[in-house]
Structures are given as structure tokens and as C-alpha cells.
Amino acid sequence: MFEQYIQVPVIATVVGGQTGRLDDYKGGVESIIRLVPGIPESALQGIEEFSHLEVVWRFSLGSDSDIELEPRSPRGNPDWPATGGLVHRNHRRPARIGISCPRLLRVEGRDLHVTDLDADDGTPVIDLAPVFREMLPSGTVHQPEWPTDMLRNYWKHADERP
């Protein structure tokens, strides 16, 4: 299907937090991003001064056989327009890569304690960096209405889950 592949190292693993590939109510859940032994603890020096991290991770619970590039309605809801596979932000993308910006609570050795990381327990982390305001999108961000409708409960506190 694809002409080229790359290999990327796993630098950390998500410990605790989200489980079960749930779509919504991901707010307020604490987890740990634990560096692998090959990454020196000193690589984190200074990170505690930042409020948020940008975390790149792999949807490890998905499979290559579940990649879906053809247009489909998000979450199977016909009220939302069918959009191509690269317009979705889920495990059915070709590289199965997720990006999240959890809040950093504290650093304990090789463990980054975070909240609002929407990766499941056991998820491999490919990269992480502090969020710099200057690196956020410039200009006005616009989008159609369906993502707002679809994600209205995404960051609601997990304790509110029906």
C-alpha cells in the first residue's frame, strides 16, 4: 500500500490513565509518561518549568488491517459528513500516530505526571516536547461545525461519564 516506511524509537510508555479506547470523557484523568531506560533522566532537565507537553504517540491498540482512508462519517454518525481518512484523528490513520497536549503536573525522576493525556495505558510514546506558545498555530483557526458537535464531551471530566 505504501512505498516508504521509517522506523522511529519508542522513548517512553504511558502508565495508567485512559483505558479501553473510549471516545469521550477524557478530562481529569492522570497518567504517567515513563521514559525508557535508554533515555537519560537529564534529558528532562528544565521541563518542569512548562505547563503543557506536546506528546506524539502510536495508537498501539489499532492494527494495520484497520486503516481506513476512504471517506466515511466520523464515529459512524450519518449526521456528520463523510470525510477522507486523513481528515479523521483516530487509529485508522496510516501511521496510527496521535498527538496530545497534556498538562504537566510534576516530574519525578523518569516519570512525567500529566493530566488530560488521551492515550491509553501502555501506549508507546515516540516523542515529547514542551509546548511553546510561539509554536502554536498563527492566525485564526477555522473548522466546520461537525468536530465541535462530535467532541463536545471529549474533555468532560471522566467522573461525569454516564
MDTraj code that builds the backbone (N, CA, C; nanometers):
import mdtraj as md
import numpy as np

residues = "MET PHE GLU GLN TYR ILE GLN VAL PRO VAL ILE ALA THR VAL VAL GLY GLY GLN THR GLY ARG LEU ASP ASP TYR LYS GLY GLY VAL GLU SER ILE ILE ARG LEU VAL PRO GLY ILE PRO GLU SER ALA LEU GLN GLY ILE GLU GLU PHE SER HIS LEU GLU VAL VAL TRP ARG PHE SER LEU GLY SER ASP SER ASP ILE GLU LEU GLU PRO ARG SER PRO ARG GLY ASN PRO ASP TRP PRO ALA THR GLY GLY LEU VAL HIS ARG ASN HIS ARG ARG PRO ALA ARG ILE GLY ILE SER CYS PRO ARG LEU LEU ARG VAL GLU GLY ARG ASP LEU HIS VAL THR ASP LEU ASP ALA ASP ASP GLY THR PRO VAL ILE ASP LEU ALA PRO VAL PHE ARG GLU MET LEU PRO SER GLY THR VAL HIS GLN PRO GLU TRP PRO THR ASP MET LEU ARG ASN TYR TRP LYS HIS ALA ASP GLU ARG PRO".split()
xyz = np.array([
    [0.0824, -0.1194, 0.0000],
    [0.0000, 0.0000, 0.0000],
    [0.0870, 0.1260, 0.0000],
    [0.1953, 0.1254, 0.0797],
    [0.2803, 0.2430, 0.0903],
    [0.4172, 0.2124, 0.0318],
    [0.4808, 0.3139, -0.0248],
    [0.6096, 0.2952, -0.0896],
    [0.7274, 0.3063, 0.0060],
    [0.7139, 0.3846, 0.1116],
    [0.8249, 0.4047, 0.2039],
    [0.7785, 0.3889, 0.3477],
    [0.8690, 0.3428, 0.4289],
    [0.8454, 0.3319, 0.5728],
    [0.9661, 0.3885, 0.6454],
    [0.9446, 0.4337, 0.7676],
    [1.0545, 0.4761, 0.8537],
    [1.0421, 0.4019, 0.9855],
    [1.1506, 0.3947, 1.0572],
    [1.1460, 0.3396, 1.1921],
    [1.1677, 0.4544, 1.2883],
    [1.0933, 0.4544, 1.3967],
    [1.1112, 0.5559, 1.4999],
    [1.1260, 0.4857, 1.6342],
    [1.2074, 0.5405, 1.7228],
    [1.2245, 0.4771, 1.8530],
    [1.1067, 0.5070, 1.9448],
    [1.0849, 0.4203, 2.0383],
    [0.9899, 0.4448, 2.1467],
    [1.0713, 0.5034, 2.2608],
    [1.0390, 0.6270, 2.3021],
    [1.1172, 0.6926, 2.4066],
    [1.0535, 0.6819, 2.5444],
    [0.9251, 0.6437, 2.5475],
    [0.8541, 0.6356, 2.6759],
    [0.7294, 0.5501, 2.6569],
    [0.6666, 0.5197, 2.7687],
    [0.5410, 0.4450, 2.7686],
    [0.4428, 0.5149, 2.8615],
    [0.3161, 0.5158, 2.8224],
    [0.2117, 0.5698, 2.9089],
    [0.1780, 0.4648, 3.0139],
    [0.1768, 0.5072, 3.1393],
    [0.1444, 0.4192, 3.2510],
    [0.0188, 0.4726, 3.3184],
    [-0.0835, 0.3880, 3.3279],
    [-0.2091, 0.4292, 3.3903],
    [-0.2898, 0.5192, 3.2994],
    [-0.3908, 0.5788, 3.3547],
    [-0.4729, 0.6724, 3.2789],
    [-0.5856, 0.6070, 3.2033],
    [-0.6033, 0.6484, 3.0785],
    [-0.7142, 0.6036, 2.9947],
    [-0.7035, 0.4538, 2.9649],
    [-0.8185, 0.3901, 2.9502],
    [-0.8227, 0.2502, 2.9075],
    [-0.9443, 0.2287, 2.8191],
    [-0.9330, 0.1373, 2.7259],
    [-1.0492, 0.0922, 2.6505],
    [-1.0876, 0.1695, 2.5275],
    [-1.0018, 0.2555, 2.4752],
    [-1.0311, 0.3278, 2.3512],
    [-1.1656, 0.3982, 2.3544],
    [-1.1965, 0.4641, 2.4643],
    [-1.3226, 0.5369, 2.4760],
    [-1.3152, 0.6681, 2.3989],
    [-1.4285, 0.7094, 2.3428],
    [-1.4305, 0.8295, 2.2605],
    [-1.4353, 0.9601, 2.3393],
    [-1.5007, 0.9626, 2.4533],
    [-1.5264, 1.0881, 2.5231],
    [-1.4962, 1.0770, 2.6723],
    [-1.5179, 1.1879, 2.7437],
    [-1.4983, 1.1964, 2.8889],
    [-1.3548, 1.1619, 2.9268],
    [-1.2613, 1.2305, 2.8639],
    [-1.1195, 1.2046, 2.8872],
    [-1.0556, 1.3049, 2.9828],
    [-1.1319, 1.4026, 3.0305],
    [-1.0772, 1.5063, 3.1173],
    [-1.0494, 1.4579, 3.2582],
    [-0.9485, 1.5186, 3.3199],
    [-0.9189, 1.4932, 3.4604],
    [-0.8520, 1.3604, 3.4902],
    [-0.8159, 1.2851, 3.3891],
    [-0.7524, 1.1549, 3.4105],
    [-0.6014, 1.1751, 3.4167],
    [-0.5402, 1.1284, 3.5250],
    [-0.3960, 1.1406, 3.5406],
    [-0.3262, 1.0149, 3.4917],
    [-0.2105, 1.0332, 3.4329],
    [-0.1283, 0.9213, 3.3888],
    [0.0181, 0.9629, 3.3990],
    [0.1045, 0.8680, 3.3709],
    [0.2482, 0.8913, 3.3764],
    [0.3067, 0.8605, 3.2394],
    [0.3962, 0.9460, 3.1950],
    [0.4769, 0.9169, 3.0769],
    [0.6129, 0.8763, 3.1321],
    [0.6471, 0.7489, 3.1204],
    [0.7696, 0.6945, 3.1797],
    [0.8750, 0.6727, 3.0722],
    [0.9869, 0.7440, 3.0838],
    [1.0956, 0.7297, 2.9876],
    [1.1524, 0.5889, 2.9893],
    [1.1919, 0.5409, 2.8734],
    [1.2590, 0.4109, 2.8638],
    [1.3996, 0.4259, 2.9232],
    [1.4597, 0.3160, 2.9695],
    [1.5926, 0.3240, 3.0330],
    [1.7009, 0.3860, 2.9456],
    [1.6905, 0.3767, 2.8137],
    [1.7931, 0.4307, 2.7256],
    [1.7959, 0.5823, 2.7164],
    [1.6931, 0.6485, 2.7630],
    [1.6882, 0.7955, 2.7621],
    [1.7373, 0.8439, 2.8986],
    [1.8415, 0.9255, 2.9028],
    [1.8905, 0.9712, 3.0333],
    [1.7901, 1.0647, 3.1012],
    [1.7801, 1.0515, 3.2307],
    [1.6914, 1.1379, 3.3088],
    [1.7238, 1.2853, 3.2844],
    [1.8495, 1.3151, 3.2594],
    [1.8917, 1.4534, 3.2357],
    [1.8284, 1.5130, 3.1102],
    [1.7743, 1.4300, 3.0217],
    [1.7076, 1.4800, 2.9015],
    [1.5836, 1.5618, 2.9370],
    [1.5347, 1.5472, 3.0610],
    [1.4162, 1.6204, 3.1068],
    [1.4503, 1.7502, 3.1794],
    [1.5781, 1.7776, 3.1985],
    [1.6174, 1.8947, 3.2760],
    [1.5503, 2.0204, 3.2222],
    [1.4789, 2.0916, 3.3084],
    [1.4110, 2.2161, 3.2728],
    [1.2674, 2.1996, 3.2285],
    [1.2231, 2.0784, 3.2032],
    [1.0866, 2.0581, 3.1505],
    [0.9795, 2.0949, 3.2525],
    [1.0136, 2.0884, 3.3816],
    [0.9151, 2.1184, 3.4863],
    [0.8721, 2.2649, 3.4853],
    [0.9417, 2.3490, 3.4122],
    [0.9051, 2.4903, 3.4040],
    [0.7922, 2.5164, 3.3049],
    [0.7487, 2.4144, 3.2342],
    [0.6435, 2.4288, 3.1336],
    [0.5129, 2.3712, 3.1856],
    [0.4022, 2.4293, 3.1424],
    [0.2702, 2.3833, 3.1878],
    [0.2180, 2.2650, 3.1074],
    [0.2530, 2.2568, 2.9802],
    [0.1981, 2.1538, 2.8921],
    [0.3079, 2.0898, 2.8073],
    [0.2807, 1.9668, 2.7670],
    [0.3708, 1.8936, 2.6788],
    [0.2997, 1.8646, 2.5479],
    [0.3747, 1.8530, 2.4435],
    [0.3224, 1.8013, 2.3176],
    [0.3765, 1.6589, 2.3076],
    [0.2868, 1.5621, 2.3032],
    [0.3244, 1.4211, 2.3077],
    [0.2812, 1.3540, 2.1783],
    [0.3757, 1.2883, 2.1133],
    [0.3485, 1.2136, 1.9902],
    [0.3523, 1.0662, 2.0274],
    [0.2442, 0.9957, 1.9984],
    [0.2319, 0.8566, 2.0414],
    [0.1687, 0.7725, 1.9316],
    [0.1747, 0.6426, 1.9482],
    [0.1211, 0.5497, 1.8471],
    [-0.0030, 0.4812, 1.9013],
    [-0.1075, 0.4789, 1.8213],
    [-0.2291, 0.4043, 1.8554],
    [-0.1939, 0.2561, 1.8527],
    [-0.1460, 0.2041, 1.9627],
    [-0.0985, 0.0653, 1.9669],
    [-0.2118, -0.0356, 1.9733],
    [-0.3322, 0.0085, 2.0050],
    [-0.4458, -0.0840, 2.0127],
    [-0.5125, -0.1034, 1.8773],
    [-0.4754, -0.0214, 1.7798],
    [-0.5270, -0.0388, 1.6438],
    [-0.4441, -0.1427, 1.5704],
    [-0.4769, -0.1651, 1.4451],
    [-0.3979, -0.2595, 1.3657],
    [-0.3872, -0.2083, 1.2225],
    [-0.2845, -0.2539, 1.1543],
    [-0.2660, -0.2129, 1.0149],
    [-0.3836, -0.2557, 0.9275],
    [-0.4523, -0.3616, 0.9669],
    [-0.5673, -0.4082, 0.8884],
    [-0.6897, -0.3188, 0.9076],
    [-0.6835, -0.2264, 1.0033],
    [-0.7972, -0.1394, 1.0340],
    [-0.7805, 0.0015, 0.9763],
    [-0.6788, 0.0237, 0.8932],
    [-0.6594, 0.1551, 0.8325],
    [-0.7735, 0.1815, 0.7351],
    [-0.8295, 0.3012, 0.7422],
    [-0.9442, 0.3366, 0.6578],
    [-0.9190, 0.4746, 0.5984],
    [-0.8904, 0.4786, 0.4682],
    [-0.8609, 0.6052, 0.4017],
    [-0.9785, 0.6615, 0.3224],
    [-1.0708, 0.5776, 0.2857],
    [-1.1859, 0.6237, 0.2071],
    [-1.2800, 0.7070, 0.2941],
    [-1.3545, 0.7985, 0.2324],
    [-1.4465, 0.8821, 0.3096],
    [-1.5478, 0.7998, 0.3886],
    [-1.5716, 0.8448, 0.5106],
    [-1.6704, 0.7838, 0.5995],
    [-1.7163, 0.8896, 0.6986],
    [-1.8323, 0.8694, 0.7572],
    [-1.8830, 0.9617, 0.8583],
    [-1.8109, 0.9364, 0.9900],
    [-1.7645, 1.0416, 1.0560],
    [-1.6978, 1.0238, 1.1848],
    [-1.7853, 0.9472, 1.2839],
    [-1.7223, 0.8516, 1.3522],
    [-1.7893, 0.7682, 1.4520],
    [-1.9141, 0.6993, 1.3968],
    [-1.9211, 0.6842, 1.2659],
    [-2.0341, 0.6165, 1.2038],
    [-2.1644, 0.6943, 1.2113],
    [-2.1579, 0.8222, 1.2440],
    [-2.2768, 0.9050, 1.2594],
    [-2.3131, 0.9689, 1.1248],
    [-2.4255, 0.9310, 1.0653],
    [-2.4631, 0.9866, 0.9342],
    [-2.4975, 1.1358, 0.9389],
    [-2.5146, 1.1923, 1.0586],
    [-2.5406, 1.3361, 1.0696],
    [-2.4150, 1.4188, 1.0399],
    [-2.2990, 1.3547, 1.0440],
    [-2.1738, 1.4234, 1.0141],
    [-2.1286, 1.3825, 0.8753],
    [-2.0706, 1.4749, 0.8005],
    [-2.0355, 1.4451, 0.6610],
    [-1.9246, 1.3402, 0.6498],
    [-1.9336, 1.2602, 0.5451],
    [-1.8267, 1.1657, 0.5154],
    [-1.7029, 1.2460, 0.4763],
    [-1.5921, 1.2142, 0.5412],
    [-1.4659, 1.2814, 0.5131],
    [-1.3575, 1.1753, 0.4945],
    [-1.2541, 1.2108, 0.4188],
    [-1.1453, 1.1179, 0.3905],
    [-1.0688, 1.0784, 0.5150],
    [-1.0004, 0.9666, 0.5084],
    [-0.9299, 0.9109, 0.6229],
    [-0.8270, 1.0034, 0.6856],
    [-0.7678, 1.0930, 0.6073],
    [-0.6703, 1.1850, 0.6644],
    [-0.7343, 1.3039, 0.7337],
    [-0.8663, 1.3140, 0.7290],
    [-0.9381, 1.4202, 0.7991],
    [-0.9776, 1.3730, 0.9395],
    [-0.9745, 1.2444, 0.9633],
    [-1.0077, 1.1880, 1.0947],
    [-0.8848, 1.1907, 1.1841],
    [-0.9063, 1.1907, 1.3152],
    [-0.7954, 1.1906, 1.4116],
    [-0.8099, 1.0684, 1.5021],
    [-0.7948, 0.9501, 1.4419],
    [-0.8140, 0.8275, 1.5189],
    [-0.7155, 0.7194, 1.4746],
    [-0.7338, 0.5996, 1.5245],
    [-0.6414, 0.4887, 1.4999],
    [-0.6471, 0.4325, 1.3581],
    [-0.7370, 0.4815, 1.2765],
    [-0.7486, 0.4290, 1.1403],
    [-0.6626, 0.5060, 1.0393],
    [-0.5737, 0.5922, 1.0878],
    [-0.4817, 0.6667, 1.0015],
    [-0.3663, 0.5757, 0.9609],
    [-0.2991, 0.6034, 0.8493],
    [-0.1937, 0.5129, 0.8009],
    [-0.0819, 0.4846, 0.9014],
    [-0.0300, 0.5860, 0.9692],
    [0.0800, 0.5633, 1.0635],
    [0.0299, 0.5412, 1.2064],
    [-0.1003, 0.5564, 1.2261],
    [-0.1632, 0.5394, 1.3588],
    [-0.0935, 0.6255, 1.4647],
    [-0.0666, 0.7508, 1.4297],
    [0.0005, 0.8453, 1.5182],
    [-0.1035, 0.9369, 1.5830],
    [-0.0885, 0.9574, 1.7126],
    [-0.1713, 1.0526, 1.7861],
    [-0.0835, 1.1631, 1.8426],
    [-0.1411, 1.2811, 1.8577],
    [-0.0708, 1.3943, 1.9171],
    [-0.1617, 1.4537, 2.0232],
    [-0.1081, 1.4718, 2.1429],
    [-0.1847, 1.5277, 2.2544],
    [-0.1026, 1.6341, 2.3246],
    [-0.1720, 1.7213, 2.3960],
    [-0.1054, 1.8274, 2.4725],
    [-0.1512, 1.8232, 2.6183],
    [-0.1074, 1.7216, 2.6939],
    [-0.1493, 1.7124, 2.8341],
    [-0.0817, 1.8189, 2.9202],
    [-0.1439, 1.8452, 3.0345],
    [-0.0864, 1.9374, 3.1330],
    [0.0145, 1.8607, 3.2171],
    [0.1308, 1.9173, 3.2343],
    [0.2358, 1.8565, 3.3166],
    [0.2105, 1.8923, 3.4625],
    [0.1937, 1.7913, 3.5457],
    [0.1682, 1.8122, 3.6879],
    [0.2978, 1.8183, 3.7677],
    [0.3869, 1.7227, 3.7406],
    [0.5149, 1.7185, 3.8121],
    [0.6069, 1.6181, 3.7432],
    [0.7340, 1.6272, 3.7787],
    [0.8347, 1.5353, 3.7279],
    [0.8955, 1.4634, 3.8476],
    [0.8999, 1.3308, 3.8410],
    [0.9628, 1.2503, 3.9452],
    [1.0592, 1.1543, 3.8766],
    [1.1852, 1.1914, 3.8728],
    [1.2846, 1.1076, 3.8072],
    [1.2551, 1.0944, 3.6594],
    [1.2275, 0.9707, 3.6156],
    [1.1990, 0.9421, 3.4743],
    [1.0503, 0.9504, 3.4425],
    [0.9699, 0.9866, 3.5405],
    [0.8239, 0.9899, 3.5254],
    [0.7720, 1.1318, 3.5123],
    [0.6977, 1.1550, 3.4051],
    [0.6266, 1.2811, 3.3856],
    [0.4810, 1.2559, 3.4211],
    [0.4350, 1.3156, 3.5298],
    [0.2956, 1.3005, 3.5715],
    [0.2144, 1.4065, 3.4981],
    [0.1114, 1.3611, 3.4270],
    [0.0315, 1.4503, 3.3439],
    [-0.1168, 1.4256, 3.3673],
    [-0.1969, 1.5200, 3.3243],
    [-0.3415, 1.5006, 3.3203],
    [-0.3894, 1.5404, 3.1815],
    [-0.5005, 1.4811, 3.1415],
    [-0.5621, 1.5086, 3.0114],
    [-0.4772, 1.4585, 2.8949],
    [-0.4149, 1.3438, 2.9131],
    [-0.3486, 1.2743, 2.8031],
    [-0.4475, 1.1705, 2.7538],
    [-0.4842, 1.1759, 2.6277],
    [-0.5884, 1.0862, 2.5775],
    [-0.5331, 0.9588, 2.5151],
    [-0.4116, 0.9220, 2.5498],
    [-0.3543, 0.7941, 2.5079],
    [-0.3813, 0.6904, 2.6168],
    [-0.4078, 0.5673, 2.5759],
    [-0.4374, 0.4598, 2.6704],
    [-0.3132, 0.4102, 2.7445],
    [-0.3367, 0.3486, 2.8589],
    [-0.2322, 0.2816, 2.9357],
    [-0.1559, 0.1856, 2.8444],
    [-0.0232, 0.1907, 2.8503],
    [0.0600, 0.1029, 2.7680],
    [0.0978, 0.1594, 2.6329],
    [0.0475, 0.2759, 2.5985],
    [0.0745, 0.3362, 2.4680],
    [0.2219, 0.3743, 2.4546],
    [0.2852, 0.3385, 2.3422],
    [0.4231, 0.3822, 2.3195],
    [0.4276, 0.5301, 2.2796],
    [0.5211, 0.6025, 2.3402],
    [0.5419, 0.7439, 2.3098],
    [0.6635, 0.7550, 2.2183],
    [0.6456, 0.8237, 2.1082],
    [0.7504, 0.8387, 2.0072],
    [0.8345, 0.9634, 2.0328],
    [0.7702, 1.0688, 2.0815],
    [0.8421, 1.1931, 2.1079],
    [0.7599, 1.2781, 2.2031],
    [0.8267, 1.3709, 2.2677],
    [0.7577, 1.4695, 2.3509],
    [0.8430, 1.5943, 2.3569],
    [0.7774, 1.7059, 2.3784],
    [0.8453, 1.8350, 2.3889],
    [0.7541, 1.9277, 2.4680],
    [0.8096, 2.0302, 2.5315],
    [0.7230, 2.1277, 2.5975],
    [0.6470, 2.2084, 2.4926],
    [0.5289, 2.2538, 2.5296],
    [0.4522, 2.3415, 2.4406],
    [0.5078, 2.4829, 2.4542],
    [0.5466, 2.5400, 2.3422],
    [0.5865, 2.6799, 2.3366],
    [0.4690, 2.7558, 2.2751],
    [0.4226, 2.8625, 2.3404],
    [0.3140, 2.9439, 2.2834],
    [0.3479, 2.9877, 2.1413],
    [0.4754, 3.0200, 2.1193],
    [0.5172, 3.0710, 1.9892],
    [0.5062, 2.9666, 1.8780],
    [0.4942, 2.8398, 1.9153],
    [0.4849, 2.7337, 1.8148],
    [0.3400, 2.6928, 1.7873],
    [0.2449, 2.7528, 1.8583],
    [0.1038, 2.7241, 1.8324],
    [0.0653, 2.7862, 1.6985],
    [-0.0455, 2.7424, 1.6385],
    [-0.0825, 2.7976, 1.5076],
    [-0.0970, 2.9493, 1.5118],
    [-0.0486, 3.0155, 1.4082],
    [-0.0681, 3.1596, 1.3977],
    [-0.1957, 3.1856, 1.3195],
    [-0.2532, 3.2991, 1.3424],
    [-0.3764, 3.3337, 1.2708],
    [-0.4973, 3.2635, 1.3303],
    [-0.6100, 3.2863, 1.2694],
    [-0.7367, 3.2291, 1.3136],
    [-0.7478, 3.0849, 1.2684],
    [-0.7822, 2.9972, 1.3607],
    [-0.8066, 2.8569, 1.3271],
    [-0.9552, 2.8433, 1.2943],
    [-0.9867, 2.7847, 1.1807],
    [-1.1269, 2.7625, 1.1471],
    [-1.1496, 2.6158, 1.1129],
    [-1.2726, 2.5727, 1.1307],
    [-1.3118, 2.4338, 1.1041],
    [-1.4616, 2.4295, 1.0820],
    [-1.5112, 2.3216, 1.0218],
    [-1.6564, 2.3071, 1.0091],
    [-1.7176, 2.2805, 1.1466],
    [-1.8483, 2.2769, 1.1543],
    [-1.9186, 2.2616, 1.2820],
    [-1.9138, 2.1184, 1.3358],
    [-1.9016, 2.0165, 1.2492],
    [-1.9138, 1.8790, 1.2971],
    [-1.8089, 1.8383, 1.4011],
    [-1.6807, 1.8831, 1.3946],
    [-1.5885, 1.8441, 1.5017],
    [-1.6314, 1.8986, 1.6383],
    [-1.6832, 2.0213, 1.6403],
    [-1.7319, 2.0784, 1.7665],
    [-1.8468, 1.9958, 1.8206],
    [-1.9386, 1.9565, 1.7344],
    [-2.0519, 1.8735, 1.7752],
    [-2.0031, 1.7368, 1.8249],
    [-1.9139, 1.6750, 1.7495],
    [-1.8657, 1.5415, 1.7823],
    [-1.7866, 1.5399, 1.9136],
    [-1.7108, 1.6445, 1.9399],
    [-1.6180, 1.6440, 2.0531],
    [-1.6663, 1.7246, 2.1739],
    [-1.7933, 1.7566, 2.1773],
    [-1.8427, 1.8397, 2.2882],
    [-1.8234, 1.7739, 2.4247],
    [-1.8160, 1.6415, 2.4318],
    [-1.7934, 1.5731, 2.5591],
    [-1.6522, 1.5171, 2.5737],
    [-1.5652, 1.5439, 2.4772],
    [-1.4329, 1.4819, 2.4750],
    [-1.3532, 1.5120, 2.6019],
    [-1.3455, 1.6380, 2.6417],
    [-1.2669, 1.6755, 2.7588],
    [-1.3503, 1.6926, 2.8839],
    [-1.4766, 1.6496, 2.8807],
    [-1.5528, 1.6480, 3.0063],
    [-1.4856, 1.5516, 3.1021],
    [-1.4977, 1.5815, 3.2302],
    [-1.4293, 1.5011, 3.3324],
    [-1.4766, 1.3562, 3.3267],
    [-1.3814, 1.2648, 3.3384],
    [-1.4114, 1.1208, 3.3303],
    [-1.5143, 1.0773, 3.4340],
    [-1.5193, 1.1450, 3.5488],
    [-1.6180, 1.1106, 3.6522],
    [-1.7616, 1.1383, 3.6080],
    [-1.7792, 1.2176, 3.5029],
    [-1.9125, 1.2517, 3.4524],
    [-1.9630, 1.1502, 3.3505],
    [-1.8810, 1.0517, 3.3166],
    [-1.9192, 0.9525, 3.2152],
    [-2.0504, 0.8854, 3.2576],
    [-2.1484, 0.8820, 3.1657],
    [-2.2784, 0.8186, 3.2000],
    [-2.2653, 0.6681, 3.2213],
])
top = md.Topology()
chain = top.add_chain()
for i, resn in enumerate(residues, 1):
    res = top.add_residue(resn, chain, resSeq=i)
    for name in ("N", "CA", "C"):
        top.add_atom(name, md.element.get_by_symbol(name[0]), res)
traj = md.Trajectory(xyz[None], top)
